Amino acid sequence: MTCPHAKPISERVNACGLGLHGGRPSAGVCAYCMSRGENTPEHAAKIKATPPPSLPQQAASLGKALVNWTASGFHATPPDILATREATCRACPEWDATAMGGTGRCAKCGCSTWAKLRMATERCPLGKWEPVQAAP
């Protein structure tokens, strides 16, 4: 399946011609959009029009996450689930790989994905993954 908006960077890597994904080149970016029916100028405008959360909103979200994580006894995400979460975030158009010193940030919630993925009590703001319950 070829996206009419793909801008080839190399033989295996495209950039989104609609300006989605922060303009970052990525293998499969256009295939991802096409599979979701989102390779339209309207979708690009919607993504660009969504403002990132404010700093106070991010601070409140971090505080809530830390309270939940502390209450769980600092329950960490198991390695197999962590790998699945990481792959999901990397494929998401809201993920910014260059943020947070190259560890990544979710543009939807503003969180450091490096930290958020590792806290079993956290969930994706887009519903792509849920918290992990601690084993009894």
Secondary structure, 3 states (H helix, E strand, C coil): CCCCCEEECCCCCEEECCCCHHHCCECCHHHHHHHCCCCCHHHHHHHHHCCCCCHHHHHHHHHHHHHHHHHCCCCECCHHHHHHHHHHHHHCCCEECCHHHHCCEECCCCCEHHHHHHECCCCCCCCCCCCCCCCC
